[in-house]
Amino acid sequence: MTITVKHTKVSTIPDTDDTSLVRPSDWNADHTLVGLGTMAEQDANNVNITGGSITGVTGLGDVTGPASATDNAITRFDLTTGKLIQNSTITLDDNGNIINANSLGLDTTPATVPTTVGTISWDDGDGVPTVALKGGNVNLQVGTQEYARVFNDSGTTLTKGQAVYISGAQGNRVAVKLARADVEATSYGTIGLVAETMTNGAEGFIIVSGALYKLNTTGLTAGATVYLSPTTAGAVTTTKPQAPDQLVVVGWVERVDNTVGSIYVKVDNGYELDELHDVRITSPQSGNLLIYDATTSPIGVWKNANLTDGTGISITEGAGSVTVAIDSTVATLTGTQTLTNKRVTNRIGSNGATTSGNITPTSDTADQYNITSLTGTSNIQIPSGTPTDGQRLSIRIKDNGTNRTLTWVTSAGGYRVIGTTLPLTTTANKTIYVGCVYNLADSFWDVVAVASEV
């Protein structure tokens, strides 16, 4: 290190001719000090220079700062000269902890993505920060993925993409084994997919929720639901399992590729019937039915029960079936039984608002058709419907207090008198009954009885 020294006091005395002496011009000139070592060495030796000025010192720079600063504060440049520094509210303590940082802004277009465990960087593809997790094989996308660190208790090496279930615990970790959907024991605790290779007895990460990338999804269909396989431990399938296999949704196929395929993981374990909160199953047997119980404790739940026999009815419970049988005391639609002390209520139809003109009785929905309040000439048409042989139809007619003319359709399908005469007019305020029986062989409604109120 060299230092140039200049005296602050200048001599005005002229020089003498003797150059062996220090002359006034020598005093006034700049003096160079050499062989002083480094500034650090001089500082250690507490070298102080007072009076005059020092110029030409190299290695000192020209940066200036405030009169005071916060201990451990991170210094910042002030303005753009590169020569001024200022204090900061952010501190870096002796243990490497950054304190009082309001926010952290990441480079959204990094030239290189860091891979060192514990580093955080921006993933512009998915638009989220990414943290390199322990082991260096798994990156956590903050906000879109959830991982769990687990213990491999399967007895074999677990590989990326295999489905696992919680089988217990080891130390501070849940233990996992390969899941399979053929029985409840290996499926109901399905938690996610393996995110990195784990040897038996080692710890590693599994993904619980979010997209798992860089998989071989060849043979799957993009967008398809992914289920836990009932045939191969740890495998997934897009074929929906059927009972008695367990239905466990693992997620959905996000991308199909042999190296960069991906599955969006969101495990949804199916439920057994007796796992529903409003169902109570006790010692189930073949033929049981679910019956809602609103009165017996526990109330408000569905319970398994058998149907009980009733009068003339017997119940037989079988494997997947319930048979209901009735004896001869119960009338059936197709059986031949005798009704004793029973009343059959006739079906009644009417002309409604049609009080003159064409009036069409209905044979399919009425046993007696009432024509009332006639206001003019009425033409009684062929009854509608599909009558059966021997079917009976009674027609009751009454005017509105004035005699009215009646006409009848007597062509095929219409009315044919047998041993009587069709009424051709009404008597004011008097009721007429016309009794008909359908003759299927001749396609006529045979009129077998006509009676008028006297």
WOLINJO-V943650 format. One record per residue. N is the residue number from 1. SS is DSSP state (helix for helix, strand for strand, loop for the rest). NEAR is the number of other C-alpha atoms within 8 Angstrom. Layout:
BEGIN
n:N ss:SS near:NEAR
n:N ss:SS near:NEAR
END
This chain:
BEGIN
n:1 ss:loop near:10
n:2 ss:loop near:11
n:3 ss:strand near:12
n:4 ss:strand near:12
n:5 ss:strand near:12
n:6 ss:strand near:12
n:7 ss:loop near:11
n:8 ss:loop near:7
n:9 ss:loop near:6
n:10 ss:loop near:7
n:11 ss:loop near:8
n:12 ss:loop near:5
n:13 ss:loop near:5
n:14 ss:loop near:6
n:15 ss:loop near:7
n:16 ss:loop near:6
n:17 ss:loop near:4
n:18 ss:loop near:5
n:19 ss:loop near:7
n:20 ss:loop near:4
n:21 ss:loop near:5
n:22 ss:loop near:7
n:23 ss:loop near:9
n:24 ss:helix near:11
n:25 ss:helix near:9
n:26 ss:helix near:7
n:27 ss:helix near:10
n:28 ss:helix near:11
n:29 ss:loop near:7
n:30 ss:loop near:8
n:31 ss:strand near:7
n:32 ss:strand near:8
n:33 ss:strand near:9
n:34 ss:loop near:7
n:35 ss:loop near:6
n:36 ss:loop near:8
n:37 ss:loop near:7
n:38 ss:loop near:7
n:39 ss:helix near:9
n:40 ss:helix near:6
n:41 ss:helix near:8
n:42 ss:helix near:11
n:43 ss:helix near:8
n:44 ss:helix near:7
n:45 ss:loop near:6
n:46 ss:loop near:6
n:47 ss:loop near:7
n:48 ss:loop near:4
n:49 ss:loop near:4
n:50 ss:loop near:5
n:51 ss:loop near:6
n:52 ss:loop near:9
n:53 ss:strand near:9
n:54 ss:strand near:9
n:55 ss:strand near:8
n:56 ss:loop near:7
n:57 ss:loop near:10
n:58 ss:loop near:8
n:59 ss:loop near:5
n:60 ss:loop near:6
n:61 ss:loop near:5
n:62 ss:loop near:5
n:63 ss:loop near:8
n:64 ss:strand near:7
n:65 ss:loop near:7
n:66 ss:loop near:8
n:67 ss:loop near:4
n:68 ss:loop near:4
n:69 ss:loop near:7
n:70 ss:loop near:8
n:71 ss:loop near:5
n:72 ss:loop near:8
n:73 ss:strand near:12
n:74 ss:loop near:10
n:75 ss:loop near:8
n:76 ss:strand near:8
n:77 ss:strand near:10
n:78 ss:loop near:10
n:79 ss:loop near:6
n:80 ss:loop near:5
n:81 ss:loop near:6
n:82 ss:loop near:9
n:83 ss:loop near:9
n:84 ss:strand near:11
n:85 ss:strand near:13
n:86 ss:strand near:10
n:87 ss:loop near:11
n:88 ss:loop near:10
n:89 ss:loop near:9
n:90 ss:loop near:10
n:91 ss:strand near:13
n:92 ss:strand near:12
n:93 ss:loop near:9
n:94 ss:loop near:6
n:95 ss:loop near:5
n:96 ss:loop near:6
n:97 ss:loop near:8
n:98 ss:strand near:9
n:99 ss:strand near:8
n:100 ss:loop near:7
n:101 ss:loop near:8
n:102 ss:loop near:4
n:103 ss:loop near:4
n:104 ss:loop near:5
n:105 ss:loop near:4
n:106 ss:loop near:6
n:107 ss:loop near:7
n:108 ss:loop near:7
n:109 ss:loop near:6
n:110 ss:loop near:7
n:111 ss:loop near:4
n:112 ss:loop near:4
n:113 ss:loop near:6
n:114 ss:loop near:7
n:115 ss:loop near:7
n:116 ss:loop near:7
n:117 ss:loop near:10
n:118 ss:loop near:8
n:119 ss:loop near:9
n:120 ss:strand near:9
n:121 ss:strand near:11
n:122 ss:strand near:13
n:123 ss:strand near:11
n:124 ss:loop near:8
n:125 ss:loop near:4
n:126 ss:loop near:5
n:127 ss:loop near:7
n:128 ss:strand near:11
n:129 ss:strand near:10
n:130 ss:strand near:12
n:131 ss:strand near:13
n:132 ss:strand near:15
n:133 ss:loop near:11
n:134 ss:loop near:8
n:135 ss:loop near:6
n:136 ss:loop near:10
n:137 ss:loop near:8
n:138 ss:loop near:11
n:139 ss:strand near:9
n:140 ss:strand near:11
n:141 ss:strand near:11
n:142 ss:loop near:9
n:143 ss:loop near:5
n:144 ss:loop near:9
n:145 ss:loop near:12
n:146 ss:strand near:9
n:147 ss:strand near:10
n:148 ss:strand near:8
n:149 ss:strand near:10
n:150 ss:strand near:12
n:151 ss:strand near:14
n:152 ss:strand near:17
n:153 ss:loop near:11
n:154 ss:loop near:10
n:155 ss:loop near:7
n:156 ss:loop near:7
n:157 ss:loop near:10
n:158 ss:strand near:14
n:159 ss:loop near:10
n:160 ss:loop near:10
n:161 ss:loop near:9
n:162 ss:loop near:12
n:163 ss:strand near:16
n:164 ss:strand near:14
n:165 ss:strand near:15
n:166 ss:strand near:12
n:167 ss:strand near:10
n:168 ss:strand near:7
n:169 ss:strand near:10
n:170 ss:strand near:8
n:171 ss:loop near:4
n:172 ss:loop near:5
n:173 ss:strand near:9
n:174 ss:strand near:12
n:175 ss:strand near:13
n:176 ss:strand near:14
n:177 ss:strand near:11
n:178 ss:strand near:13
n:179 ss:loop near:14
n:180 ss:loop near:15
n:181 ss:loop near:15
n:182 ss:loop near:12
n:183 ss:loop near:10
n:184 ss:helix near:8
n:185 ss:helix near:6
n:186 ss:helix near:13
n:187 ss:loop near:16
n:188 ss:loop near:10
n:189 ss:loop near:10
n:190 ss:strand near:14
n:191 ss:strand near:10
n:192 ss:strand near:15
n:193 ss:strand near:13
n:194 ss:strand near:15
n:195 ss:loop near:13
n:196 ss:loop near:12
n:197 ss:loop near:10
n:198 ss:strand near:11
n:199 ss:loop near:9
n:200 ss:loop near:11
n:201 ss:loop near:8
n:202 ss:loop near:8
n:203 ss:strand near:9
n:204 ss:strand near:12
n:205 ss:strand near:12
n:206 ss:strand near:13
n:207 ss:strand near:15
n:208 ss:strand near:14
n:209 ss:strand near:13
n:210 ss:strand near:11
n:211 ss:strand near:11
n:212 ss:strand near:12
n:213 ss:strand near:8
n:214 ss:strand near:8
n:215 ss:strand near:14
n:216 ss:loop near:11
n:217 ss:loop near:13
n:218 ss:loop near:8
n:219 ss:loop near:5
n:220 ss:loop near:9
n:221 ss:loop near:8
n:222 ss:loop near:9
n:223 ss:loop near:8
n:224 ss:loop near:9
n:225 ss:strand near:10
n:226 ss:strand near:13
n:227 ss:strand near:15
n:228 ss:strand near:17
n:229 ss:loop near:14
n:230 ss:loop near:12
n:231 ss:loop near:7
n:232 ss:loop near:7
n:233 ss:loop near:10
n:234 ss:loop near:12
n:235 ss:loop near:11
n:236 ss:strand near:11
n:237 ss:strand near:9
n:238 ss:loop near:10
n:239 ss:loop near:6
n:240 ss:loop near:7
n:241 ss:loop near:10
n:242 ss:loop near:7
n:243 ss:loop near:6
n:244 ss:loop near:5
n:245 ss:loop near:10
n:246 ss:loop near:14
n:247 ss:loop near:14
n:248 ss:strand near:14
n:249 ss:strand near:13
n:250 ss:strand near:14
n:251 ss:strand near:12
n:252 ss:strand near:13
n:253 ss:strand near:16
n:254 ss:strand near:11
n:255 ss:strand near:11
n:256 ss:loop near:15
n:257 ss:loop near:11
n:258 ss:loop near:9
n:259 ss:loop near:8
n:260 ss:loop near:11
n:261 ss:strand near:15
n:262 ss:strand near:16
n:263 ss:strand near:13
n:264 ss:strand near:12
n:265 ss:strand near:15
n:266 ss:strand near:12
n:267 ss:strand near:13
n:268 ss:strand near:7
n:269 ss:strand near:11
n:270 ss:loop near:9
n:271 ss:loop near:7
n:272 ss:loop near:6
n:273 ss:helix near:6
n:274 ss:helix near:8
n:275 ss:helix near:7
n:276 ss:loop near:8
n:277 ss:loop near:5
n:278 ss:loop near:7
n:279 ss:strand near:11
n:280 ss:strand near:9
n:281 ss:loop near:8
n:282 ss:loop near:6
n:283 ss:loop near:4
n:284 ss:loop near:7
n:285 ss:loop near:5
n:286 ss:loop near:9
n:287 ss:loop near:11
n:288 ss:loop near:11
n:289 ss:strand near:8
n:290 ss:strand near:8
n:291 ss:strand near:8
n:292 ss:strand near:8
n:293 ss:strand near:10
n:294 ss:loop near:7
n:295 ss:loop near:6
n:296 ss:loop near:6
n:297 ss:loop near:4
n:298 ss:loop near:5
n:299 ss:loop near:8
n:300 ss:loop near:9
n:301 ss:strand near:11
n:302 ss:strand near:11
n:303 ss:strand near:12
n:304 ss:strand near:12
n:305 ss:strand near:8
n:306 ss:loop near:8
n:307 ss:loop near:7
n:308 ss:loop near:6
n:309 ss:loop near:7
n:310 ss:strand near:6
n:311 ss:loop near:4
n:312 ss:loop near:9
n:313 ss:strand near:10
n:314 ss:strand near:10
n:315 ss:strand near:11
n:316 ss:strand near:7
n:317 ss:strand near:11
n:318 ss:strand near:9
n:319 ss:loop near:6
n:320 ss:loop near:6
n:321 ss:strand near:8
n:322 ss:strand near:9
n:323 ss:strand near:8
n:324 ss:strand near:8
n:325 ss:strand near:7
n:326 ss:strand near:9
n:327 ss:loop near:7
n:328 ss:loop near:7
n:329 ss:loop near:6
n:330 ss:loop near:7
n:331 ss:loop near:8
n:332 ss:loop near:7
n:333 ss:loop near:4
n:334 ss:loop near:4
n:335 ss:loop near:6
n:336 ss:loop near:6
n:337 ss:loop near:7
n:338 ss:loop near:4
n:339 ss:loop near:5
n:340 ss:loop near:4
n:341 ss:loop near:4
n:342 ss:loop near:5
n:343 ss:loop near:4
n:344 ss:loop near:4
n:345 ss:loop near:4
n:346 ss:loop near:7
n:347 ss:loop near:8
n:348 ss:strand near:10
n:349 ss:strand near:12
n:350 ss:strand near:9
n:351 ss:loop near:13
n:352 ss:loop near:6
n:353 ss:loop near:4
n:354 ss:loop near:7
n:355 ss:loop near:14
n:356 ss:loop near:11
n:357 ss:strand near:9
n:358 ss:strand near:8
n:359 ss:strand near:12
n:360 ss:loop near:10
n:361 ss:loop near:13
n:362 ss:strand near:11
n:363 ss:loop near:12
n:364 ss:loop near:8
n:365 ss:loop near:8
n:366 ss:loop near:12
n:367 ss:loop near:12
n:368 ss:strand near:12
n:369 ss:strand near:15
n:370 ss:strand near:11
n:371 ss:strand near:13
n:372 ss:strand near:12
n:373 ss:strand near:9
n:374 ss:strand near:13
n:375 ss:loop near:10
n:376 ss:loop near:9
n:377 ss:loop near:11
n:378 ss:strand near:14
n:379 ss:strand near:12
n:380 ss:strand near:12
n:381 ss:loop near:11
n:382 ss:loop near:10
n:383 ss:loop near:9
n:384 ss:strand near:9
n:385 ss:loop near:7
n:386 ss:loop near:6
n:387 ss:loop near:8
n:388 ss:loop near:7
n:389 ss:loop near:8
n:390 ss:loop near:8
n:391 ss:loop near:8
n:392 ss:strand near:9
n:393 ss:strand near:12
n:394 ss:strand near:11
n:395 ss:strand near:12
n:396 ss:strand near:13
n:397 ss:strand near:11
n:398 ss:strand near:14
n:399 ss:strand near:16
n:400 ss:loop near:10
n:401 ss:loop near:7
n:402 ss:loop near:9
n:403 ss:loop near:9
n:404 ss:loop near:14
n:405 ss:strand near:10
n:406 ss:strand near:12
n:407 ss:strand near:9
n:408 ss:strand near:10
n:409 ss:loop near:10
n:410 ss:loop near:8
n:411 ss:loop near:6
n:412 ss:loop near:8
n:413 ss:loop near:9
n:414 ss:loop near:14
n:415 ss:strand near:14
n:416 ss:strand near:9
n:417 ss:strand near:10
n:418 ss:loop near:8
n:419 ss:loop near:6
n:420 ss:loop near:9
n:421 ss:loop near:7
n:422 ss:loop near:9
n:423 ss:loop near:7
n:424 ss:loop near:7
n:425 ss:strand near:8
n:426 ss:loop near:14
n:427 ss:loop near:10
n:428 ss:loop near:11
n:429 ss:loop near:9
n:430 ss:loop near:11
n:431 ss:loop near:10
n:432 ss:strand near:12
n:433 ss:strand near:12
n:434 ss:strand near:13
n:435 ss:strand near:12
n:436 ss:strand near:13
n:437 ss:strand near:12
n:438 ss:strand near:14
n:439 ss:strand near:11
n:440 ss:loop near:9
n:441 ss:loop near:5
n:442 ss:loop near:6
n:443 ss:loop near:10
n:444 ss:strand near:12
n:445 ss:strand near:12
n:446 ss:strand near:12
n:447 ss:strand near:15
n:448 ss:strand near:12
n:449 ss:strand near:10
n:450 ss:strand near:13
n:451 ss:strand near:7
n:452 ss:strand near:8
n:453 ss:loop near:6
n:454 ss:loop near:3
END
